[in-house]
Amino acid sequence: MSVFKNTEEAKEYFKAERFATAAGMQLDELTDRYAVCSVTLEDTHKNALGGVMGGAIFTLADFAFAVLVNNIHRPTVAQQVSINFLSAPKGKSMIAKAVCKRDGKNTSVVNVDVYDETGREIAQFTGTGFKL
């Protein structure tokens, strides 16, 4: 059962995620099984080499994770996360899809796949959420 009645209610709630929203992260879809978030890449997301900074990729994945685990149970906080960077993004946007792999009594385990607009795999993030 979802905490939020619909995606619009969740979008309103997650406006308070100031770091992610200031960085351009947006919630696109939310169900009781998955969350999809995206970002349009700007110069502010780039590192000194001109590529997308790992922190921008992580922030998108972490935002998708936060949206999904807090739709499962609110409040939930990250207990442990890891990320593997797979490729440099191409194009002008990235998309993250979070899927719950296990929803337990005290924790949820979520996988987040990050892609660019061409479908190229950018990163794989796994997070454990602790239910408060």
C-alpha positions in Angstrom: 0.0 0.0 0.0 1.4 3.4 -1.0 1.8 6.2 1.5 1.1 8.9 -1.1 -2.3 9.0 -2.8 -0.7 9.9 -6.2 2.4 11.2 -7.8 1.3 14.8 -7.4 1.0 14.5 -3.7 4.5 12.9 -3.6 5.9 15.7 -5.8 4.5 18.3 -3.3 6.1 16.4 -0.4 9.5 16.0 -2.0 9.8 19.8 -2.8 11.3 19.8 0.7 14.3 17.7 -0.7 16.1 21.0 -1.3 19.4 19.6 -2.3 18.0 17.3 -5.0 15.4 19.7 -6.3 17.9 22.6 -6.4 20.1 20.3 -8.5 17.2 19.8 -10.9 16.1 16.3 -9.9 12.4 15.7 -10.6 9.9 12.9 -9.8 8.2 11.6 -12.9 6.3 8.5 -11.9 5.5 6.7 -8.7 3.6 3.5 -7.9 3.7 1.1 -5.0 6.3 -0.9 -6.9 8.7 1.7 -8.5 9.7 5.3 -8.8 11.1 7.1 -11.8 13.0 10.3 -11.5 15.0 12.4 -14.0 17.3 15.3 -14.4 18.1 17.6 -17.4 21.9 17.9 -17.5 23.3 21.4 -17.2 26.8 22.9 -16.9 26.3 22.8 -13.2 26.3 19.0 -13.3 29.7 18.8 -14.9 33.1 18.2 -13.4 36.4 19.8 -14.4 36.9 17.4 -17.3 33.5 18.3 -18.8 31.8 15.0 -17.8 28.8 14.6 -15.5 30.0 14.6 -11.9 29.5 11.4 -10.0 27.7 13.3 -7.3 25.1 14.3 -9.8 24.5 10.7 -10.8 24.5 9.7 -7.1 22.0 12.4 -6.2 19.6 11.3 -8.9 19.8 7.6 -7.8 19.5 8.6 -4.1 16.4 10.8 -4.8 14.7 7.9 -6.6 15.5 5.6 -3.7 14.2 8.2 -1.2 10.9 8.6 -3.1 10.2 4.9 -3.3 11.1 3.9 0.3 9.1 6.8 1.7 6.2 5.7 -0.5 6.5 2.3 1.1 6.8 3.6 4.7 7.2 7.2 5.8 9.6 8.1 7.4 12.4 5.9 6.0 16.0 6.9 6.0 19.1 5.4 4.2 20.9 2.9 6.4 23.4 1.8 3.7 23.9 2.5 0.1 26.4 1.7 -2.7 26.8 2.7 -6.2 28.7 1.3 -9.2 29.4 3.8 -12.0 29.1 2.0 -15.3 29.4 4.5 -18.1 29.6 8.3 -18.8 26.2 9.7 -19.7 25.5 10.9 -23.2 22.8 13.4 -24.2 21.0 15.9 -22.2 19.2 13.9 -19.5 19.4 11.0 -17.1 16.6 8.8 -15.7 16.6 6.7 -12.6 14.2 3.8 -11.9 14.0 2.5 -8.3 12.5 -0.9 -7.7 11.9 -2.5 -4.3 13.6 -5.9 -4.0 12.5 -6.6 -0.5 10.2 -4.9 1.9 10.7 -6.2 5.4 9.4 -5.2 8.8 12.2 -2.8 9.6 14.1 -2.3 6.3 13.5 -2.1 2.5 16.1 -3.0 -0.1 15.9 -1.0 -3.3 17.8 -1.2 -6.6 18.1 1.9 -8.7 19.2 1.8 -12.3 20.4 5.0 -13.9 20.2 5.5 -17.7 20.8 8.3 -20.0 18.4 9.4 -22.7 19.9 7.0 -25.2 19.2 4.0 -22.9 22.9 3.6 -21.9 23.4 2.2 -18.4 25.1 4.9 -16.3 25.0 3.5 -12.7 23.6 0.8 -10.5 22.7 1.8 -6.9 21.5 -0.4 -4.1 20.1 1.0 -0.9 18.8 -0.3 2.3 16.2 2.0 3.9 15.6 1.9 7.7 11.9 2.4 8.7 11.6 4.9 11.6 
